């Protein structure tokens, strides 16, 4: 049985588990450690190593990372240290862990999981996955093919990045009610709809387990559903990106 270590790096936590990429099933309990303060390269790499050591793993790693990632190199740094820009993230994590590592954008990873095994399975047309946590991540699929690194959490809404108004971190920091936050989120979703007209919107991240509290305030025309993998989608999708079959995966053909 093929096994891949899937790792999901976020602004507040680094999470990992062994995954069967043929089924999307986690083969171990999820391990979570705090993202090191400042989220600088070497401390984060050591955090990934801690997960490798806890799982006694010696094999391929797939990693979802909160940045634009092209051919393993970081090109943005919204909720992490700016020193990631221009950093060969794949090489850094491979050196730190001794394991061959594949790195992709974290929302793209979540999208892969949901399209392969989750709420987007078998769906054509335009599907958007919106991951909501410390920031807002986005992934877009057209007829099952990923458009990588969309980073639409940085669309300007009322003069601010959308994630500075409508992320779950903002909801908690400002102690917003579900209605107040839901209306902010709806404004963002309506902006996305006016630009991309998706057939399906999948809401992911830890907040989606509370979807019944804010979905009533979302008025877009597209069908909107919670992610089936909840907050595990990034781990599963990262593993898919590192699987031996990834090079031949139709969903990933535009990222090569």
C-alpha positions as CSV (number, residue, x, y, z in Angstrom):
1,X,0.0,0.0,0.0
2,X,1.3,3.4,-1.0
3,X,1.8,5.8,1.9
4,X,2.7,9.5,1.8
5,X,3.2,11.9,4.6
6,X,0.9,14.9,4.1
7,X,1.8,18.1,5.8
8,X,-0.3,21.3,6.0
9,X,1.5,24.4,7.1
10,X,-0.7,27.2,8.3
11,X,-0.3,30.5,10.1
12,X,-1.1,29.0,13.5
13,X,-0.3,25.3,13.1
14,X,1.7,22.7,11.3
15,X,-0.4,19.5,10.8
16,X,0.6,16.1,9.4
17,X,-0.5,12.5,9.0
18,X,0.3,9.5,6.8
19,X,-2.2,9.2,3.9
20,X,-3.1,6.5,1.4
21,X,-3.2,8.6,-1.8
22,X,-5.3,6.0,-3.6
23,X,-8.2,6.4,-1.1
24,X,-7.6,9.7,0.7
25,X,-7.8,7.8,4.0
26,X,-5.6,9.0,6.9
27,X,-3.5,6.0,8.2
28,X,-2.4,7.7,11.4
29,X,-3.8,10.3,13.8
30,X,-3.3,13.9,12.8
31,X,-0.3,15.5,14.6
32,X,-0.4,19.2,15.2
33,X,2.3,21.5,16.5
34,X,2.3,25.3,16.8
35,X,3.7,27.2,13.9
36,X,6.9,28.9,15.3
37,X,6.5,32.5,16.1
38,X,7.4,34.6,13.0
39,X,7.1,31.6,10.7
40,X,10.7,31.9,9.5
41,X,12.2,29.2,7.2
42,X,14.5,27.3,9.5
43,X,12.2,27.1,12.5
44,X,9.3,26.0,10.2
45,X,11.5,23.3,8.6
46,X,12.4,22.1,12.1
47,X,8.6,21.9,12.8
48,X,8.2,19.7,9.7
49,X,11.1,17.5,11.0
50,X,9.3,17.1,14.3
51,X,6.3,15.6,12.6
52,X,8.5,13.3,10.6
53,X,10.2,12.1,13.8
54,X,6.9,11.7,15.7
55,X,5.6,9.5,12.9
56,X,9.0,7.7,12.5
57,X,8.7,8.4,8.7
58,X,11.2,7.9,6.0
59,X,9.6,8.4,2.7
60,X,8.0,11.0,0.4
61,X,6.4,14.1,1.9
62,X,3.8,16.3,0.3
63,X,3.4,19.8,1.8
64,X,0.8,22.4,1.5
65,X,2.3,25.9,2.0
66,X,0.6,29.3,2.5
67,X,2.2,31.1,-0.4
68,X,2.4,31.1,-4.2
69,X,4.6,28.1,-5.0
70,X,6.1,27.5,-8.4
71,X,8.4,24.5,-9.0
72,X,9.0,24.4,-5.3
73,X,10.0,28.0,-4.9
74,X,8.0,30.6,-2.8
75,X,6.9,33.8,-4.5
76,X,4.7,35.4,-1.8
77,X,4.5,35.7,2.0
78,X,1.2,37.1,3.3
79,X,1.0,35.4,6.7
80,X,4.6,34.2,7.0
81,X,8.0,35.8,7.1
82,X,9.1,37.7,4.0
83,X,12.3,35.7,3.8
84,X,10.3,32.8,2.2
85,X,10.1,34.8,-1.1
86,X,12.6,33.3,-3.5
87,X,13.3,30.4,-1.1
88,X,13.5,26.9,-2.6
89,X,11.0,25.5,-0.1
90,X,11.2,21.9,-1.5
91,X,15.0,21.9,-1.1
92,X,14.9,23.3,2.4
93,X,12.4,20.7,3.7
94,X,14.2,17.9,1.9
95,X,17.4,18.8,3.6
96,X,15.8,19.3,7.0
97,X,13.9,16.0,6.9
98,X,16.1,13.8,4.7
99,X,12.9,12.9,2.8
100,X,12.0,13.9,-0.8
101,X,9.4,16.7,-0.5
102,X,6.9,18.2,-2.9
103,X,5.5,21.6,-2.0
104,X,2.4,23.3,-3.4
105,X,0.1,26.1,-2.4
106,X,-2.0,25.1,0.6
107,X,-5.4,26.0,-0.8
108,X,-4.5,24.1,-4.0
109,X,-3.7,21.1,-1.9
110,X,-7.1,21.3,-0.1
111,X,-8.8,21.7,-3.5
112,X,-7.1,18.5,-4.8
113,X,-8.4,16.5,-1.9
114,X,-12.0,17.8,-2.3
115,X,-12.0,17.3,-6.1
116,X,-10.6,13.8,-5.9
117,X,-12.4,12.3,-2.9
118,X,-14.6,15.1,-1.3
119,X,-17.4,17.5,-2.0
120,X,-16.2,18.2,-5.6
121,X,-15.8,14.6,-6.7
122,X,-17.2,14.1,-10.1
123,X,-18.2,17.7,-10.6
124,X,-17.5,19.6,-13.8
125,X,-17.8,23.2,-14.7
126,X,-16.1,25.8,-12.5
127,X,-15.5,24.8,-8.8
128,X,-14.0,27.1,-6.2
129,X,-12.6,25.9,-2.9
130,X,-12.3,28.6,-0.3
131,X,-10.3,27.8,2.8
132,X,-10.9,30.1,5.8
133,X,-8.5,30.3,8.7
134,X,-5.7,32.7,9.7
135,X,-6.1,33.9,6.1
136,X,-8.3,33.0,3.1
137,X,-7.0,30.6,0.5
138,X,-8.6,29.8,-2.9
139,X,-8.4,27.1,-5.5
140,X,-10.2,27.1,-8.8
141,X,-10.9,24.0,-11.0
142,X,-12.3,24.1,-14.5
143,X,-13.6,20.8,-15.7
144,X,-11.4,19.2,-13.0
145,X,-8.2,21.0,-13.9
146,X,-6.5,23.2,-11.4
147,X,-5.6,26.8,-12.0
148,X,-2.7,27.1,-9.5
149,X,-1.8,29.9,-7.1
150,X,-4.9,32.0,-7.5
151,X,-4.5,33.8,-4.1
152,X,-7.9,35.5,-4.2
153,X,-7.9,36.1,-0.5
154,X,-6.0,39.3,-1.4
155,X,-8.7,40.8,-3.5
156,X,-9.5,44.3,-2.3
157,X,-12.8,44.7,-0.5
158,X,-13.5,48.2,0.9
159,X,-9.8,49.1,0.5
160,X,-8.4,46.0,2.4
161,X,-7.3,42.5,1.5
162,X,-10.4,40.4,1.7
163,X,-8.7,38.2,4.4
164,X,-8.2,41.2,6.5
165,X,-12.0,41.7,6.7
166,X,-13.4,38.2,6.4
167,X,-11.0,35.5,7.7
168,X,-11.8,33.4,10.8
169,X,-8.9,35.1,12.5
170,X,-10.6,38.5,12.0
171,X,-13.9,37.1,13.3
172,X,-12.2,36.0,16.5
173,X,-10.1,39.1,16.9
174,X,-13.1,41.5,16.5
175,X,-15.4,39.2,18.4
176,X,-17.9,39.3,15.5
177,X,-21.2,37.6,15.7
178,X,-22.0,34.9,13.2
179,X,-24.3,37.3,11.4
180,X,-21.8,40.1,11.3
181,X,-19.1,37.9,10.0
182,X,-21.4,36.0,7.7
183,X,-22.3,39.3,6.0
184,X,-18.7,40.2,5.6
185,X,-18.0,36.8,4.1
186,X,-21.0,37.1,1.8
187,X,-19.7,40.4,0.4
188,X,-16.4,38.6,-0.5
189,X,-18.2,35.6,-2.0
190,X,-20.4,37.9,-4.1
191,X,-17.3,39.6,-5.4
192,X,-15.8,36.3,-6.4
193,X,-19.1,35.3,-8.1
194,X,-19.2,38.5,-10.1
195,X,-15.7,37.7,-11.4
196,X,-15.7,33.9,-11.9
197,X,-19.4,32.7,-11.8
198,X,-18.6,29.3,-10.2
199,X,-21.0,26.4,-10.4
200,X,-20.0,25.1,-7.0
201,X,-18.3,26.7,-4.0
202,X,-16.7,24.5,-1.3
203,X,-15.9,26.1,2.0
204,X,-13.0,24.5,3.8
205,X,-10.7,25.2,6.8
206,X,-11.5,24.6,10.4
207,X,-14.5,27.0,10.3
208,X,-16.5,24.8,8.0
209,X,-17.5,22.5,10.8
210,X,-19.6,25.6,12.0
211,X,-21.1,26.1,8.6
212,X,-24.7,26.0,9.8
213,X,-24.0,29.2,11.8
214,X,-23.0,31.3,8.8
215,X,-24.2,29.7,5.6
216,X,-27.7,31.3,6.1
217,X,-26.0,34.7,5.4
218,X,-24.4,33.6,2.1
219,X,-26.6,34.7,-0.8
220,X,-24.6,33.8,-3.9
221,X,-26.3,32.0,-6.7
222,X,-23.8,29.2,-6.9
223,X,-24.3,26.0,-4.9
224,X,-22.3,26.2,-1.7
225,X,-21.3,23.3,0.5
226,X,-18.9,22.5,3.4
227,X,-15.7,20.7,2.6
228,X,-16.1,16.9,3.2
229,X,-12.6,16.7,4.7
230,X,-13.2,19.7,6.9
231,X,-9.7,20.8,8.2
232,X,-8.0,17.6,6.9
233,X,-8.2,18.5,3.2
234,X,-4.8,20.2,3.1
235,X,-3.1,17.1,4.5
236,X,-4.8,14.7,2.1
237,X,-4.2,17.0,-0.9
238,X,-0.6,17.6,-0.1
239,X,-0.1,13.8,-0.1
240,X,-1.8,13.5,-3.5
241,X,0.6,16.1,-4.9
242,X,3.5,14.0,-3.8
243,X,2.1,10.6,-5.0
244,X,3.9,8.7,-7.7
245,X,0.9,9.2,-10.0
246,X,0.9,13.0,-9.6
247,X,2.9,13.6,-12.7
248,X,0.1,12.0,-14.8
249,X,-2.8,13.6,-12.8
250,X,-5.1,15.6,-15.2
251,X,-6.0,18.0,-12.4
252,X,-2.3,19.0,-12.1
253,X,-1.4,19.2,-15.8
254,X,-1.4,23.0,-15.9
255,X,1.1,23.2,-13.0
256,X,3.9,21.5,-14.8
